Amino acid sequence: MSEALTEGTLFVQTTLKILGGKWKILILWHLKEETRRFSELKRLIPEITEKMLSQQLRELANDGIISRKAYSELPPKVEYSFTAYGKTLVPVLQALCNWGEEHLERLKAEIEEDS
């Protein structure tokens, strides 16, 4: 196995360790343009449980991708946003979105051809 292939595999594995899972990329997509509260994220991703959302946000914060800002008020208010380092992922998120759009268009074209 070549060294470049081994390094590439390592880099992809590292990326998947940070962004892997069903929800992280979707969470980041909703944070890419603005700071959001926990309840906003839950509303934007209704299929995710509160426990899973909380866990995924904690992991992203621990990895330095997002920041968590808690306000001492009642009811408690917590906001999530990208860190400067996390913002480097925005072009990656946009590329994934673009690919998904192209893929859906391809599938639609295939369905229309079969009709």
Number of C-alpha atoms within 10 A of each C-alpha: 5 7 8 9 10 10 11 12 12 12 12 10 13 12 11 11 11 16 19 12 11 10 17 16 17 15 18 24 16 16 19 18 12 11 17 17 17 17 13 13 21 16 10 13 15 10 9 15 11 14 8 11 18 13 12 18 21 15 16 20 18 13 14 15 21 23 20 20 13 12 11 9 8 6 7 8 13 15 16 20 22 24 14 12 10 18 18 12 17 16 11 12 17 13 12 13 13 11 12 12 11 12 12 11 12 12 11 12 12 11 10 9 8 7 6
